[in-house]
Amino acid sequence: MSGKAKILVVDDEVSIVEVLKGILRRQGYRVKTAGSGEEAIELLRNEPFDLLISDIRMGGMDGLALLEQARQEQAHLAVIMMTAYAAVETAVEAMRKGAFDYVCKPFKVDELLVTVERALSYETALAENESLKETIVSPAEVYFDTLVGDHPAMQAVYRMIRKIAPTDSTVLILGESGTGKELVARAIHVCSRRSTRPFVAINCATLPDALLESELFGHVRGAFTGATRDKEGLFQTADGGTLFLDEIGSIPPAMQLTLLRVLQEQEIRPVGGTHNIAVNVRILAATNENLETLISQGRFREDLFYRLSVIPLDLPPLRDRLSDVPLLVNHFLACLEAAHGRRLILQPEAAAALERYPWPGNVRELENIISRAAALCEGELVTLDSLPAKLRGLVVEPAAEAVEADPEMHSTGVTLKAFLRDKERAYIRQVLEQHHGDKEATARALGISLATFYRKYGDDYAVPERSR
């Protein structure tokens, strides 16, 4: 957090206020003070602050009452409470009402400063998360109730789904593991004339050959040891609807011939049976393998390949549509919030790491990592530390490119984050001067809220003589 952070210290003991003001100003923070809760509220109504540090026990409005009213005045204000009464119930009450943390008097300076830094980082994440929401007119659209992503490659997939769904053509969905092949199959079914009938999915790679045949076509009593009754196969279960055959390349050669005949004749024969049964099923298949390579190796029938790939549909890997990562992350966080009733906010550094990672496991890997991070994070904030080490290593502070871009950086040795912040402030100041110091007009011109303007620039600005 920048040394420009603005802190309001509230205590009815003048000595405590002066000590805190001196400690915080030496760290570069801007500090204002108040001797009562009522005085603090007046300050909060008139100017923005990044952090409130308040005693709990004060005459008049106490710290807990101040906490509640302060959060009404400035929703993302981080709050640290001070108390000489380290009773557990007091701390719990303060945290329940929205305090970030509390410190006990007499406090250790180092521990206080660490708590201040943590609170300010949390406040920044809240504000940036809110700023991001302001730039999005509506939540990321979920296409066909299952798919998320606005990248042009995904838009092409959506257009293809709309075209092929009303037909009964067999579709071969191609893509790496984790790209969402089953979700695409479900989308095709939902948009088809069969949508009111069953959608049945099976992963052909997870079952032994004999069991797979029984699962697909069913069996009659006595067909094999353990077959104590007739069993309906998935082709019958999906009758009138859609059958999705995932990992189709793993089907053994003998069963490939059986499947080919079923697709041609629209009839099945249960294992051990003597009569064929007519079925009306649309087949959607998927694979992460190159079936043409398998054909050249003699492991997949060419005639079955052509029967399955009447309409091939390729899904892009996530590394080719990294612009969709923020949309997917927000979607997964929203799902977790709905499932667990717990608010989750992504730290900017964590978001940056997620957008830099190449995602070899695609969307499934991203979903798993977000679920893991949400489970490991403390409180609402999903931080960089809650991500796996392979992602944390992608966030680097110094950047040679930034140093080369500005020769002054060689001598200052500032981080890329500080460099970009200074450039951002310089641009905001330029726009501010163009609007003669009108902060609201400047915020509108920049496409940000007034609260975001104050957070990024502050209020220490005087209109230059030439602009007056």
Beta strands, then each sheet from edge to edge (+ up, - down):
strand 1: 6-10
strand 2: 30-34
strand 3: 51-55
strand 4: 78-83
strand 5: 101-104
strand 6: 142-143
strand 7: 147-148
strand 8: 171-174
strand 9: 199-203
strand 10: 242-246
strand 11: 267-268
strand 12: 277-278
strand 13: 282-287
strand 14: 311-314
strand 15: 345-346
strand 16: 381-382
sheet 1: 2+ 1+ 3+ 4+ 5+
sheet 2: 6+ 7-
sheet 3: 9+ 10+ 13+ 8+ 14+
sheet 4: 11+ 12-
sheet 5: 15+ 16+
end
